[in-house]
Amino acid sequence: MGRLVSVDGGALFQVSPVALVMNLLAGPFLSLCLTLGAGVLFLPLRMVTATLTSCLDLFAWICAFAIQVPGAFLRVPCPSFPLLGGITVLLLARSGLGSAAGRRDSCLLSCGVLFGLALICFPPAPWPRPDSLALTALDVGQGDSLLLGLPGGHWVLVDGGGFAASDFDVGERVVLPALMALGVRSLDLVVLTHAHQDHGGGLSAVLEAFPVKEIWVGRTPPDSPLVMRLACLASRRGIPLLHPTRGSFRCLGRVCFEVLHPPLGYRRGAAVSNEDSLVLRVTYHNAALLLTGDVESEGEALLLDSGLPISAEILKVAHHGSASSTSARFLERVSPIMAIVSVGTGNPWGHPSEKVLRRLREYGITTHRTDREGAIGVVSYGRGWEQRSPNP
């Protein structure tokens, strides 16, 4: 069994290729400003002030334009200590040798430093694990964000966490660093199970940062700001946005995604609800997992009455372990061996419910919680599941 540890949400840097150019430009501008400042001794103050203001406004405009250039900022994962150590040794050797270093040695040392910097700016993705399906429940506090790593280096993100009434961007500060650290460079599919902030608030940053092939969104309520924002981003970036319903089926290689809920026309025109959640059954050979979003008792009843297969070894417990979900009848049909609860520490709703936790224990289901264990990882090679460290 792998040890469960948290993916470091702070392991992300921004590298700016334009910063070097802007620093080169800043030198002449600073010299000019200092010269103009000295001119106050023998020129009219108004003239000097107007000229200085114009120069600074021009430089500010150049900076604002530069940061809008595509590729002005590169998000990169935290460089490894061996890589940083290697660059440091090369720099010390280059500076220590100084003029004593031959031309060939100087060139080799400089090329080594440049190669190390290139690896920081454009890090290769970790080698994908062959023939395995991996699930990582990211620790996003009181919310959901699930990353699926598929054979062949394909990636699927289900929900992106988020906080209501807060300017803390979970996508930028937590989800993106975790995805970069885990080796994600593009996403084949992004899923928003339903239009609640704790599931979709972090997805805007993800769509801005990564190439995404397709987006699935659960039932769309009228005038949802969250969905409208994602739809606008998808349109701007040319990403297809679909609203799958029960019976939708998609395979990425040998991993298949079946939509079990909601049915077509469900709650048409109604306000957003947990019951809107897309419920996905993901299968890989003889292994299956069930991702339930925030579906509650009504949705569970519809799933049970649908006649569709809902059994799975891994169950993502619905609605953060709320007492309104995960009934005994539902657990009997799903028959999981492991349950994952994505929940925030000290949340005001008392999630997960002690009643649900007791029920899971009674059915002999091993339960893991992100509020106590951080990010949680499991992996399957086509039959059964193993815990693993979510860190690469």
Secondary structure, DSSP 4 states (H G I P E B T S, - for coil): -PPP----TT-EEEE-THHHHHHHHHHHHHHHHHHHHHGGGTS-HHHHHHHHHHHHHHHHHHHHHHTTSTTSSEEEEPPPHHHHHHHHHHHHHHHHHGGGS-HHHHHHHHHHHHHHHHHHHSPPPPPPPTT-EEEEE---SSS--EEEEETTTEEEEE-----TT----HIIIIIHHHHHHTT-S-BSEEEE-SS-HHHHTTHHHHHHHS-BS-EEE----TT-HHHHHHHHHHHHHT--EE---TT-EEEETTEEEEEEESPTTTTTTPPP-GGG--EEEEEETTEEEEE-TT--HHHHHHHHHS------SEEE-GGGG-TTS--HHHHHHH--SEEEE---TT-TT-PSPHHHHHHHHHTT-EEEEHHHHSSEEEEESSSS-EEE-S--
